[in-house]
């Protein structure tokens, strides 16, 4: 076979149609390529491979290619120069060998010959990072429009040969967005040096080309921006720059002088340029000047006030003045430098202003402006908004996207996919940098998906991309990581983009709904089995991931508390299902035992603490799904035992500010709270659902907090309803504390505060408590002495009477009702077995009649309808000290 040189000029192609995109039988490549075609035959890697390289072949691409070849079976790689390739290629391919051509037109002229033999054009005319990759029997060619493109071709080759061989293929591929990457711009503890090195390798593997170094807590970036880095710290940054270069990632150094800079000062300008020069000297070629999160109504020096005046327009003029000098005196003088970037002080909206007008008219057009979308965290970014941003700022726009950043909700992990951005955003703007979580390894799931979107937004499928990101991070442990990520899925981005209050646990949520429906229809078994399998997977996820991802100890350390909580919620859920099914078939003993296991797991989950930038907190997983399910299950079971079973659930028509979700106003902890995301409109409300209609006697609501004392209902009414349609008003509400008795005999399922007028103040609801009258009311007397004797018959199975000693002869516990009535049975719930007792009822003569014996942690003794007002547990002397959760006389009328 003779290889002939050909000259091909190729314009940037339109996206491939579905008919052209034939890749059946090939391994999936991520990010999703623009064009993929299968070609005939199989391509296997023999023990000896010939590699044809040119003088400019990218060493990083070559390293990836050789790693692929060796992992696919090659033991010997014969490297030959491009000028000698024709004879060797013909010989080796004819003999069933494999020849690999590496390098695009700027690297090796030989690869064009290989592409011609494969009847393909080269990458000429593709955007930066574009490439052509092709293979048929005995021949592979990697050709990038630049060295980065060849490196990306190598990354695609790595995925296609993941199994050691592949069918024939051809890819013509390029990125839609010029800039695709991550900005380390969160508040709190910065990533470690090891984290950053691993991130840069990750970006290279996934064809992301930008990393912005902007950790808020690096003092040399903000508070001490004028000072030079100590040599040891500068050496660490130099290592990052080198690692970025190896991975074809643009390392952007972002200096934030806004806290103290004097914009008109020659001295400060010189300090800034000196700082940039020190970074240039170690290889940095991309620079940014963020001016976000500062005051622009207060000058740092009198000279700025004299030169620029006051107001937003003056601030924009001052910032433009400094940035223009940096552009002219540094950026424009450096060969090979990238465009200067800046973050404006007004970075989160599209409303025109004097400040934006100043930037639009005075800032050098070569400067890229960063923008977060409409909102600090934008639920959606549309093509129309992207075009408006370019117009209102008058510059190229790079989106600083605040997802999956969690510095504002440090108790959460945000492990869902990248959503809410229209495809044209990548086409119209310079690109997007995602602001990640404090947890670097855990951030990779969302980073993977944002990178996939930016490469090929027209074909982006967030669900498929998310699964691929999970597999990329976890390998064979992907099923366990998927379960964990599903229960850390929701975020403010999801809530804003969908308009729904929460979408966490998208798999568990419908399984729970199906189970409750099946239970109501008296056919729970199939739904219970499906739910139980998923809950078991949650339970096993911690162990499965700690074993399967043992090589990624950093990830396991980052997510450990959240992982443990998901496992415990799964464990509690398994017991909840068993408890409800046991009660369904009339097995109260098993139901009570399972209730104890459920409660123990739930308490362990809620006792977990994790140190965060906002203090030590309980990690928050399975939001609005797990705890409500477990509480509803407990309430349902308690009603089955004969107890009131009151575990109120929150209701509201308002959205949530950050992570202060509604359930926090009914969690019994006044230090947590529900916080709305805006002021209520007239007729909007906040309240509780008691689950069933029941007597209600009193309501207490505490609102507001010291830092936001006006966040309460200023004009509202307290109301209750049995059906959610017909409401009775109790009182008007105008203060942050509400305490009200309800009318005698009031019954309700729903209680709420409803706004009677709109207000600008948001709502903080610390606790919303509804009390039920103490009927039937029992008096508890008896021995042995101990703690919380009334808890033995207070209607709450979570409270416990604990005897202080073992019983002696004559010790007994007596529960007395207000009136004598026919008694159907007595249920005794003990938290520990071993306190044996005769269960007795008072007869008409005042004596006691034994109806059975308590010999375990559970007793259910029939009373035959005897009319009585007293139940007694006569303890067996010498048995263990009693611990009684509840003695329940179940009267028949």
Residue pairs with C-beta under 8 A, 6 or more apart in sequence:
1 90
1 93
1 94
1 117
2 86
2 90
3 85
3 86
3 89
3 90
3 113
3 114
3 116
3 117
4 113
4 116
4 117
5 109
5 112
5 113
5 116
6 112
6 113
6 115
6 116
7 112
8 112
8 115
8 116
8 121
8 122
8 124
9 124
9 125
10 121
10 122
10 123
10 124
10 125
10 126
11 125
12 125
12 126
12 127
12 174
13 34
13 35
13 172
15 34
15 35
15 458
15 459
16 34
16 35
16 36
16 172
20 35
20 37
21 35
21 36
21 37
22 36
22 37
22 38
23 36
23 37
23 38
23 169
24 38
25 38
25 167
26 36
26 38
26 160
26 166
26 167
26 169
27 159
27 160
27 161
27 162
27 163
27 166
28 159
28 468
29 36
29 156
29 159
29 160
29 171
30 159
30 206
30 448
30 452
30 465
30 468
30 472
31 206
31 207
31 451
31 452
31 454
31 455
31 456
31 465
32 452
32 455
32 456
32 459
32 460
32 461
32 465
33 156
33 171
33 172
33 173
33 456
34 172
34 173
34 174
34 456
35 171
35 172
35 173
36 169
36 170
36 171
36 173
37 169
37 170
37 171
38 167
38 168
38 169
39 118
39 134
39 135
39 136
39 167
39 168
39 169
39 170
40 136
40 168
41 136
41 137
41 167
41 168
42 137
42 165
42 166
42 167
42 168
43 98
43 135
43 136
43 137
43 138
43 140
43 165
43 166
43 167
43 168
44 73
44 98
44 164
44 165
45 69
45 72
45 73
45 74
45 98
45 161
45 164
45 165
46 73
46 74
46 96
46 97
46 98
47 73
47 74
47 75
47 76
48 74
48 75
48 76
48 77
48 78
48 97
49 69
49 74
49 76
49 77
49 78
49 97
49 98
49 99
49 100
50 77
50 78
50 79
50 80
50 88
50 89
50 92
50 97
50 98
50 99
50 100
51 62
51 65
51 66
51 69
51 77
51 78
51 79
51 80
51 99
51 100
51 102
52 80
52 81
52 82
52 85
52 88
52 89
52 99
52 100
52 101
52 102
52 108
52 110
52 111
52 114
53 62
53 79
53 80
53 81
53 82
53 102
53 103
53 107
53 108
54 81
54 82
54 103
54 107
54 108
54 109
54 110
54 111
55 81
55 82
55 107
55 108
56 103
56 106
56 107
56 108
56 147
57 102
57 103
57 107
57 108
57 150
58 102
58 103
58 107
58 144
58 147
58 148
58 150
58 151
60 151
60 154
60 204
60 246
60 247
60 248
61 102
61 103
61 142
61 144
61 147
61 150
61 151
61 153
61 154
62 102
62 154
64 151
64 154
64 155
64 157
64 158
65 100
65 102
65 142
65 154
65 157
66 77
67 158
68 154
68 157
68 158
68 161
69 77
69 100
70 77
71 161
71 164
72 161
72 164
72 165
73 164
74 98
78 88
80 88
82 103
82 108
82 109
82 110
83 110
85 99
85 101
85 110
85 113
86 113
88 99
89 99
89 114
89 139
92 98
92 99
92 138
93 99
93 138
93 139
96 138
97 138
98 138
98 139
98 140
99 114
99 138
99 139
99 140
100 140
100 141
100 142
101 108
101 110
101 111
101 113
101 114
101 139
101 140
101 141
101 142
101 143
102 108
102 111
102 142
102 150
102 154
103 110
103 111
103 142
103 143
103 144
103 150
104 111
104 122
104 123
104 131
104 142
104 143
104 144
104 145
104 146
104 147
104 149
104 150
105 111
105 112
105 122
105 123
105 124
105 143
105 145
106 146
106 147
107 144
107 147
107 150
111 122
111 141
111 142
111 143
112 122
112 143
114 139
114 141
115 121
115 122
115 132
115 134
115 141
115 143
117 139
118 134
118 136
118 139
118 141
118 170
120 132
120 134
120 141
120 170
120 172
121 132
122 132
122 143
123 130
123 131
123 132
123 143
123 144
123 145
123 149
123 172
124 145
125 145
126 145
126 149
126 172
126 174
127 145
127 174
127 175
127 178
128 145
128 146
128 148
128 149
128 175
128 178
129 144
129 145
129 146
129 148
129 149
129 152
129 174
129 175
129 207
129 209
129 248
130 144
130 145
130 149
130 173
130 174
130 175
131 142
131 143
131 144
131 145
131 149
131 150
131 152
131 153
131 156
131 171
131 173
131 174
132 141
132 143
132 153
132 170
132 171
132 172
132 173
133 140
133 141
133 142
133 143
133 153
133 156
133 157
133 169
133 170
133 171
133 173
134 140
134 141
134 169
134 170
134 171
135 141
135 160
135 166
135 168
135 169
135 170
136 168
137 168
140 157
142 150
142 153
142 154
142 157
143 149
143 150
143 153
144 150
144 151
144 152
144 153
145 174
147 248
148 209
148 248
149 174
151 204
151 247
151 248
152 173
152 207
152 248
153 171
153 173
155 204
155 205
155 206
155 207
156 171
156 173
158 205
160 166
160 169
175 207
175 209
175 454
175 455
175 456
176 423
176 426
176 427
176 454
176 455
176 456
176 457
176 458
177 426
177 427
177 429
177 430
177 431
177 432
177 454
177 455
177 457
178 430
178 431
179 209
179 210
179 250
179 398
179 430
179 431
179 432
179 433
180 207
180 208
180 209
180 210
180 431
180 432
180 450
180 451
180 454
180 455
181 203
181 208
181 209
181 210
181 211
181 212
181 249
181 250
181 431
181 433
181 434
181 451
182 199
182 203
182 208
182 210
182 211
182 212
182 433
182 434
182 435
182 436
182 443
182 447
183 211
183 212
183 214
183 254
183 400
183 433
183 434
183 435
184 190
184 191
184 196
184 211
184 212
184 213
184 214
184 215
184 435
184 436
185 212
185 214
185 215
185 216
185 254
185 290
185 400
185 405
185 435
186 215
186 216
186 405
186 406
186 407
186 435
186 436
186 437
186 438
187 216
187 217
187 407
187 613
188 216
188 217
188 407
188 410
188 438
188 612
188 613
189 217
189 438
189 613
190 215
190 216
190 217
190 218
191 199
191 215
191 438
191 440
192 440
193 236
193 239
193 240
194 554
195 440
195 441
195 554
196 211
196 240
196 243
196 440
197 239
197 240
197 243
198 440
198 441
198 554
199 211
199 440
199 444
200 211
200 240
200 243
200 244
200 246
200 247
200 249
201 243
201 247
202 208
202 444
202 447
203 209
203 210
203 211
203 247
203 249
203 447
203 451
204 246
204 247
204 248
204 249
205 247
206 447
206 448
206 451
206 452
206 472
207 451
207 455
208 249
208 447
208 451
208 454
209 248
209 249
209 250
210 249
210 250
210 252
210 286
210 431
210 433
211 244
211 249
211 250
211 251
211 252
212 252
212 254
212 288
212 341
212 433
213 221
213 237
213 240
213 251
213 252
213 253
213 254
214 221
214 254
214 256
214 288
214 290
215 221
216 222
220 227
220 228
220 229
220 233
221 254
221 255
221 256
222 256
222 257
222 259
223 259
223 260
225 255
225 256
225 257
225 260
225 261
225 271
225 272
225 275
226 257
226 268
226 271
226 272
226 275
228 234
228 274
228 275
228 278
229 237
229 278
234 278
234 282
237 253
237 279
237 282
237 284
238 282
238 283
240 251
241 251
241 282
241 283
241 284
242 283
244 250
244 251
245 251
245 283
250 285
250 286
250 338
251 283
251 284
251 285
251 286
252 284
252 286
252 287
252 288
252 338
252 341
253 276
253 279
253 284
253 286
253 287
253 288
254 287
254 288
254 289
254 290
254 341
254 343
255 272
255 275
255 276
255 287
255 288
255 289
255 290
256 289
256 290
256 291
256 292
257 268
257 272
257 289
258 290
258 291
258 292
258 293
258 294
258 345
259 294
259 300
260 300
261 268
261 272
261 300
261 322
262 268
262 299
262 300
262 301
262 303
262 304
263 304
263 308
263 318
263 319
263 321
263 322
264 301
264 303
264 304
264 307
264 308
264 318
264 321
264 322
265 301
265 303
268 322
269 322
269 325
269 326
269 329
272 289
272 322
272 326
273 326
273 329
273 330
276 284
276 287
276 326
276 330
277 330
279 287
280 334
280 337
285 334
285 336
285 337
285 338
286 337
286 338
286 339
286 341
287 326
287 330
287 331
287 337
287 338
287 340
287 341
288 340
288 341
288 342
288 343
288 370
289 322
289 323
289 326
289 340
289 341
289 342
289 343
290 342
290 343
290 370
291 319
291 342
291 343
291 344
291 345
292 343
292 344
292 345
292 347
294 345
296 312
296 315
296 319
296 345
296 355
297 310
297 311
297 312
297 315
299 305
304 318
307 318
308 314
308 315
308 317
308 318
308 321
311 354
312 346
312 353
312 354
312 355
312 358
313 354
313 355
313 357
313 358
314 358
315 345
315 355
315 358
316 344
316 354
316 355
316 356
316 357
316 358
316 359
316 362
316 363
317 358
317 362
319 342
319 344
319 345
319 358
319 359
319 363
320 358
320 359
320 362
320 363
320 364
321 362
323 340
323 342
323 363
323 364
323 367
324 362
324 363
324 364
326 340
327 340
327 364
327 366
327 367
328 364
331 337
331 339
331 340
331 366
332 366
339 366
339 367
339 368
339 396
340 366
340 367
340 368
341 367
341 368
341 369
341 370
341 398
342 363
342 367
342 368
342 369
342 370
343 369
343 370
343 400
344 355
344 356
344 359
344 369
344 370
344 371
344 393
345 355
346 353
346 355
346 356
347 370
347 371
347 372
347 400
348 371
348 372
348 373
348 374
348 375
348 376
348 378
349 374
349 375
350 374
350 385
350 388
350 389
350 392
351 392
352 392
356 392
356 393
359 369
359 393
359 394
359 395
360 392
360 393
360 394
360 395
361 394
363 369
363 394
363 395
365 394
365 395
367 395
368 395
368 396
368 397
368 398
368 430
369 393
369 395
369 396
369 397
369 398
370 397
370 398
370 399
370 400
370 433
371 389
371 393
371 397
371 398
371 399
371 400
372 378
372 399
372 400
372 401
372 402
373 380
373 381
373 385
373 399
373 401
374 380
374 381
374 385
375 496
376 402
377 402
377 403
377 492
377 493
377 496
378 401
378 402
378 420
378 493
378 496
379 420
379 492
379 493
379 495
379 496
379 497
380 420
380 421
380 422
380 496
380 497
381 399
381 401
381 420
381 421
381 422
381 425
382 422
382 425
383 422
383 423
383 424
383 425
383 427
383 428
386 397
386 422
386 424
386 425
386 428
386 429
387 428
389 397
389 429
390 396
390 397
390 428
390 429
396 429
396 430
397 429
397 430
398 429
398 430
398 431
398 432
398 433
399 425
399 429
399 431
399 432
399 433
400 433
400 435
401 421
401 432
401 433
401 434
401 435
401 450
402 435
403 414
403 418
403 434
403 435
403 446
403 450
403 491
403 493
404 414
404 415
404 416
404 434
404 435
404 436
404 437
404 443
404 446
404 447
404 491
404 493
405 414
405 435
405 436
405 437
406 412
406 413
406 414
406 437
406 438
406 439
407 438
407 613
408 658
408 659
409 492
409 620
409 658
409 659
410 438
410 612
410 613
410 614
410 617
411 610
411 612
411 614
411 617
411 618
411 619
411 620
411 659
412 488
412 491
412 619
412 620
412 623
412 659
413 437
413 439
413 442
413 488
413 559
413 562
413 619
413 621
414 437
414 446
414 488
414 491
414 493
415 442
415 445
415 446
415 484
415 485
415 488
415 489
416 446
416 466
416 485
416 488
416 489
416 490
416 491
416 493
416 494
417 445
417 446
417 449
417 462
417 463
417 465
417 466
417 469
418 434
418 446
418 449
418 450
418 452
418 453
418 462
418 465
419 462
419 493
419 494
419 497
420 493
420 496
420 497
421 432
421 453
421 457
422 457
423 457
423 458
423 460
424 457
425 432
425 457
426 432
426 453
426 454
426 457
427 457
431 454
432 450
432 454
434 446
434 447
434 450
436 443
436 446
436 447
437 443
437 446
438 613
439 558
439 559
440 554
440 558
441 473
441 552
441 554
441 555
441 558
442 555
442 558
442 559
444 469
444 472
444 473
445 466
445 469
445 470
445 473
445 485
446 469
447 469
448 465
448 468
448 469
448 472
448 473
449 462
449 465
449 466
449 469
452 460
452 465
452 468
452 469
453 460
453 462
453 465
466 485
467 478
467 482
470 478
470 481
470 482
470 485
471 478
473 481
473 552
473 555
474 480
474 481
474 545
474 548
474 549
475 548
475 549
476 548
477 544
477 545
477 547
477 548
477 549
479 537
479 544
480 537
480 540
480 541
480 544
480 545
480 548
481 541
481 545
481 549
483 507
483 534
483 537
483 538
483 541
483 566
484 541
484 545
484 559
484 562
484 563
484 566
486 505
486 506
486 507
486 508
487 504
487 505
487 508
487 538
487 566
487 569
487 621
487 622
487 625
487 626
488 504
488 562
488 566
488 621
488 622
489 503
489 504
489 505
489 506
490 502
490 503
490 504
490 505
490 623
490 624
492 658
492 659
494 500
494 502
494 503
495 501
495 502
495 503
495 655
495 656
501 624
501 655
501 656
501 662
502 623
502 624
502 656
502 661
504 622
504 623
504 624
504 625
505 622
505 623
505 625
505 626
507 534
508 534
508 535
508 538
508 622
508 625
508 626
509 625
511 527
511 530
511 531
511 534
512 531
512 625
512 629
514 527
514 530
514 531
515 524
515 527
515 528
515 530
515 531
515 577
517 527
518 524
518 525
518 526
518 527
518 528
519 527
519 580
519 584
524 580
524 581
524 584
525 581
528 577
528 581
531 573
531 577
532 574
532 577
535 570
535 571
535 573
535 574
535 577
536 570
536 574
537 570
538 566
538 567
538 569
538 570
538 571
538 573
539 567
539 570
539 571
539 574
540 567
540 570
541 563
541 566
541 567
541 570
542 563
542 564
542 566
542 567
543 567
545 556
545 563
546 556
546 563
549 555
549 556
550 556
556 563
561 608
561 609
561 610
561 619
562 610
562 619
562 621
564 605
564 608
565 605
565 608
565 619
565 621
565 622
566 621
566 622
568 601
568 602
568 604
568 605
568 608
569 601
569 602
569 605
569 621
569 622
569 626
569 627
569 630
571 597
571 601
572 597
572 598
572 599
572 601
572 602
572 605
572 626
572 630
573 626
573 629
573 630
575 594
575 595
575 597
575 598
575 601
576 594
576 598
576 629
576 630
576 633
576 634
578 590
578 594
579 590
579 591
579 594
579 595
579 598
579 633
579 637
580 591
580 633
580 636
580 637
582 588
582 590
582 591
582 594
583 591
583 636
583 637
583 640
588 640
588 641
588 827
588 858
588 860
589 856
589 858
589 860
591 637
591 640
591 641
592 641
592 829
592 857
592 858
593 857
593 858
595 634
595 637
595 797
596 831
596 857
598 630
598 633
598 634
599 634
599 798
602 627
602 630
606 618
607 618
608 618
608 619
609 616
609 617
609 618
610 616
610 617
610 618
610 619
620 659
623 659
623 661
624 661
624 662
624 663
627 663
628 649
628 663
631 647
631 649
632 647
632 649
632 691
634 645
634 647
635 645
635 646
635 647
635 691
636 645
637 645
638 644
638 645
638 797
639 645
639 692
641 797
641 827
641 829
641 886
641 888
642 827
642 888
642 890
643 795
643 796
643 797
643 886
643 888
644 694
644 772
644 795
645 691
646 690
646 691
646 694
646 772
647 691
648 666
648 688
648 689
648 690
648 691
648 768
648 770
649 663
649 666
649 688
649 689
649 691
650 662
650 663
650 665
650 666
650 674
650 686
650 687
650 688
650 689
650 768
651 662
651 685
651 686
651 687
651 688
651 689
651 750
651 752
652 662
652 674
652 676
652 685
652 686
652 687
653 680
653 684
653 685
653 686
654 676
654 677
654 678
654 680
654 684
654 686
654 763
655 676
655 677
655 678
656 662
656 674
656 675
656 676
656 677
657 675
657 676
657 677
657 762
658 675
660 672
660 673
660 674
660 675
660 764
661 674
662 674
662 686
663 674
664 672
664 673
664 674
665 673
665 674
665 686
665 765
665 766
665 767
665 768
666 688
666 767
666 768
666 769
668 767
669 767
670 702
670 766
670 767
672 766
673 705
673 764
673 765
673 766
673 767
674 686
674 763
674 764
674 765
675 711
675 762
675 763
675 764
675 765
676 686
676 762
676 763
676 764
677 762
678 762
679 758
679 759
679 760
679 761
679 762
679 763
680 686
680 713
680 755
680 758
680 759
680 763
681 755
681 758
682 755
682 756
682 757
682 758
683 754
683 755
683 756
684 754
684 755
685 752
685 753
685 754
685 755
686 713
686 752
686 753
686 763
686 765
686 768
687 750
687 751
687 752
687 753
687 768
688 750
688 751
688 752
688 768
688 770
689 749
689 750
690 696
690 748
690 749
690 750
690 751
690 770
691 749
692 749
693 722
693 747
693 748
693 749
694 747
694 748
694 749
694 772
695 745
695 746
695 747
695 772
695 773
695 775
696 720
696 742
696 746
696 747
696 748
696 751
696 770
696 771
696 772
696 773
697 741
697 742
697 746
697 771
697 772
697 773
698 739
698 740
698 741
698 742
698 770
698 771
699 718
699 720
699 730
699 738
699 739
699 740
699 742
699 751
699 768
699 769
699 770
699 771
700 738
700 739
700 767
700 768
700 769
700 771
701 718
701 737
701 738
701 739
701 753
701 765
701 767
701 768
701 769
702 736
702 737
702 738
702 765
702 766
702 767
703 711
703 712
703 713
703 736
703 737
703 738
703 763
703 764
703 765
703 766
704 710
704 711
704 712
704 736
704 764
704 766
705 711
705 764
705 766
708 762
708 764
709 736
710 761
711 761
711 762
711 763
711 764
712 735
712 736
712 761
712 763
712 764
713 733
713 734
713 753
713 755
713 759
713 763
714 734
714 757
714 759
714 761
715 732
715 733
715 734
715 755
715 756
715 757
715 759
716 732
716 733
716 734
716 753
716 754
716 755
716 756
717 729
717 730
717 731
717 732
717 733
717 753
717 754
717 756
718 729
718 730
718 731
718 732
718 733
718 738
718 740
718 751
718 752
718 753
719 727
719 728
719 729
719 730
719 751
719 752
719 753
719 754
720 727
720 728
720 730
720 742
720 746
720 748
720 750
720 751
720 752
721 727
721 728
721 748
721 749
721 750
721 751
721 752
722 747
722 748
722 749
722 750
723 749
724 749
724 750
727 752
727 754
728 743
728 746
730 740
730 742
731 738
731 740
732 756
733 753
738 753
742 748
748 770
751 768
751 770
774 795
776 817
776 818
776 891
777 817
777 818
778 793
778 794
778 815
778 816
778 817
778 889
779 815
779 816
780 789
780 790
780 792
780 793
780 801
780 813
780 814
780 815
780 816
780 887
781 789
781 813
781 814
781 816
782 789
782 811
782 812
782 813
782 814
782 872
782 873
783 803
783 807
783 810
783 811
783 812
783 813
784 803
784 804
784 805
784 806
784 807
784 808
784 811
784 875
784 881
784 882
785 803
785 804
785 805
786 801
786 802
786 803
786 804
786 805
786 881
786 882
787 801
787 802
787 804
788 799
788 800
788 801
788 802
789 801
790 801
791 799
791 800
791 801
791 884
791 885
791 886
792 801
792 813
792 815
792 884
792 885
792 886
792 887
793 815
793 886
793 887
793 888
794 886
795 886
796 886
797 829
797 885
797 886
798 885
799 885
800 831
800 883
800 884
800 885
801 813
801 882
801 883
801 884
801 885
802 881
802 882
802 883
803 835
803 881
803 882
803 883
804 881
805 881
806 878
806 879
806 880
806 881
807 835
807 875
807 876
807 877
807 878
807 879
807 881
807 882
808 877
809 877
811 874
811 875
811 877
812 837
812 872
812 873
812 874
812 875
813 837
813 872
813 873
813 875
813 882
813 884
813 887
814 870
814 871
814 872
815 870
815 871
815 872
815 887
815 889
816 869
816 870
817 869
817 870
817 889
817 891
818 869
819 869
820 867
820 868
820 869
821 867
821 868
821 869
821 891
821 892
821 893
822 865
822 866
822 867
822 891
822 892
822 893
823 841
823 863
823 865
823 866
823 867
823 868
823 871
823 889
823 890
823 891
823 892
824 862
824 863
824 865
824 890
824 891
824 892
825 860
825 861
825 862
825 863
825 890
826 839
826 841
826 851
826 852
826 859
826 860
826 861
826 863
826 871
826 887
826 888
826 889
826 890
827 859
827 860
827 861
827 886
827 887
827 888
827 890
828 839
828 854
828 858
828 859
828 860
828 861
828 873
828 884
828 886
828 887
828 888
829 857
829 858
829 884
829 885
829 886
829 887
829 888
830 854
830 856
830 857
830 858
830 859
830 882
830 883
830 884
830 885
831 857
831 883
831 884
831 885
832 857
832 880
832 883
833 855
833 856
833 857
834 879
834 880
835 854
835 875
835 879
835 880
835 881
835 882
835 883
835 884
836 853
836 854
836 855
836 875
836 876
836 879
837 853
837 854
837 873
837 874
837 875
837 876
837 879
837 882
838 850
838 852
838 853
838 854
838 873
838 874
838 876
839 850
839 851
839 852
839 853
839 854
839 859
839 861
839 871
839 872
839 873
840 848
840 849
840 850
840 851
840 871
840 872
840 873
840 874
841 848
841 849
841 851
841 863
841 866
841 868
841 870
841 871
841 872
842 848
842 849
842 868
842 869
842 870
842 871
842 872
843 849
843 866
843 868
844 867
848 872
848 874
849 866
850 874
851 861
851 862
851 863
851 864
852 859
852 861
852 862
853 859
854 873
865 892
871 887
871 889
873 882
873 884
873 887
875 882
